[in-house]
């Protein structure tokens, strides 16, 4: 299903072929509220029909395909709403879909294993999930509304700035790697292999999507807001 070669995506390419090459692009479409029935439409057609900024979409899509944008690409981005939509929808996906899925798999592991190791895994994941929820709450309630207001030219009053956001930003995907490595390298469990396979695949996919999420915040959103703040101050 997953191919090692990934295409550099352009506006004239058909989305159906791109998804067939890299199914993880389905997450991008979902995070932007784009119907997964893409028919024979090109990237440009889908963006126009869904009011998604095509420049931002192409940078995001190519991140999913393994291409990190250069300063020339990111410095020309001006559209905040598409970025905020992606980030907020991805938060909802993580909170309501992916994390409960993984927690459910861990619960099934516990049904088959009553060792101290599986209890440690459960506690590790629960503590991690609490940290993630706090992180998402801060972004949804404080950072994103401010960024959206900067994009409209009417920033909310107060002392919040993109520097506050950078100081608060944490690397939430690295701990997923710790959990994955525990299951792959250290903990022996007497459970059906299919449960561990499902949880490991879910962890790999979530870790990958979170890495895209972080790159979009660090490489696109933060520099864009910083430029707008600087322009307003002059």
N, C-alpha and C positions, 0 to 999 in steps of 0.2 A: 504493500500500500504506500509506503514512504520511499521516495526516490532520493538518491544521494545528490543528483543534479537538480539545481533549482534555477528557474528562469528569472532574469532581471525584468521586473514587471513594468510595462508601459501602458499608456492610456488606451491604446487601440487593441490591446489583447482581449480575448474573450475570457470571461471569468470562469466559465465552466471548465475549460481546459486547465486553467491555473489551479483550481481546486482539486482536479483529478491528479495533478502532479504533486500538490502539497495540501492534503485534507485539513491541516491545521489552519488554513486560511478561513475555514468555516467559523472559527472563533472570531476572527476579525469582522466578518460580515455580521455575526450576531451582536458583537459589541457596538456596532454602528446601526443597529436596527434595520439591516438590509435583508430582505427576504432571501432565504437560501435557494429558492427556485430562481436561478439567475438566467434561465433560458439560454439564448445565444447572444446575450448582450455583452457589449464591451465594458471595460472598466469605466470608461468615460460616460457611457450611457447610464450605468448603474449609479454613479456618483451624481449625475445631473438629476435623475429621477428621484433620488433619495435626499437631495440637498446636502450632500457631503462634499466638502472641499477636496477636489481631486489631488491637489498637491500634497495635502496631508495624508490622504488615502494611499497614494503611491509610496510615500516614505514608510508608512506603517506596513503596507503589504510587502515591501521589499525587506523590512526587518524580519517579518515572518519567514522570508525566503533566505535569510542569512546575510543580507547586504546592509551594512551599517552606513547611514548617511554621513556625508562630509559637511563641513561648515558651510560650504556654498549652498547646499540644499537646505539645511536647517535655518540659515540666516535669512532666507527669502520667505519663510513661512509667516503668515500674518493672521491666520484664521484660528481663533481659540475655540469656538463652539464645537467643531468636529472633534478636537482633542478632548475637551471636557466630556462630551457624549461618550466617547470610547472609554475613558477612564471610569466614569460613573457606572456605566453598564457592565464593565468588567468587574467592578466591585460587587455589584449585585450577583453576577455569575459566580464569583468565588464564594460569596457568603451563602447563597441560596442553592447552589448546584454542586460545585466541585468539592468544597470543604465537607458538606454533609455526606457526599458520596464516599469520600475517603474515611470519614468517621464511621460510616456504616460498615465499610470493609474491615476496619480495625475491630469493630464490635463482633463481626463474624470470626475474626481471628481469636478473640477472647473466648468465644463459645467453644472453640476447639482446643484452646490452650489456657491453662490456669496457672501458668508460671509467673514468676516475678518479672520476667522480661517483658511479657505482653502488657502487664500492668504499668511498667515504666513507659512503654510506647504510648499507651493511652494517656498517661499523665503528661508526657512530653507533648503530644499533639494537642491536648486540651489547653495547656498553658500557652502553647504557640498560637492557637486559634484565638485566645483572648487577646494576645498581643496584636494579632492581625486586625481584629475587630476595632481595637483602639486606634490603630493606624488609619484604617479606612474611615472611621468616624471623624477623626481630625481633618482628613482631606475633604470629605463630603460636606462637613459643617463649617469649616473655617477656610481652608485653602481654595477649594474650587469656586465657591461664591465670590471670593475676592478676585480670583483670576478672571472669572466671567465679567465682573464689573470693570476690570482694567481693559478688557477687550471691547467693551462698549464705550470706553472713554469717560466713564463715570465711576471711578473706583470708590468702594465703600470707605467711609471715614474710619480712622483708627491708625494704629501703628503697625499693622500687619504688612509684610512685604515678602517678596520671593526669598529673601535671605532667611526669614523665619521658617519658611517651608523647607529650605535646604538643611537647616540645622535640625529640624524635626524628622527629616526623611530617614527611614531605616531600610536595611537590606532584608526584606521579609522572605525572599526566596532561598537564602542560604541555609536556613534551618530545615527547609524541606529536603535539601541535599543531605543534611545530617541524618534525617529520618530514613531516607532512601538507602543510605550507606549502612545504617543499622540492619535493615532488612536484607540487604544484599551481601554483607560481609561478616556480620558478627552474631546475629541472633538466629538460633536454630529453633524451628517451630514444627510441631507435629500436626500440620493442617493440610487440607487439600491444596495442591499447588495452584489451582485456578484462582483461589482467593488472593494469594500473594502476587500472582501475575496481574490480577486486576488492580490491586492497590499500587503496585510498582508502576504500571502504565499510567494510572491516574496521577501519581506523583511526578512522573516525567513530564506529562502534558501540562500539569499545573505549574511546575517549576519553569517550563519553557514559556508559558503564557505570562507568568509573573515577570520573567526577565524582559519580555517585550514591553510590558507595562512600565517597568522601571526605566528602560531606555527612552521611552516616549516622554516620561516625566523629566528625565535628566538631560536628554539631547535636544528635545524640541520645546516642551512647555516652559521649563524654567528659563532657558535663554530668551525665549520670546517675551515672557512677562518682564524679564530684566530689561530688555530693550525698550519695552513700552514704558516702564517705570522711569528709565533714564530720559526718554523723550519727553515725558510729562514734567520732569524736574527741570528741564532746560528752559 
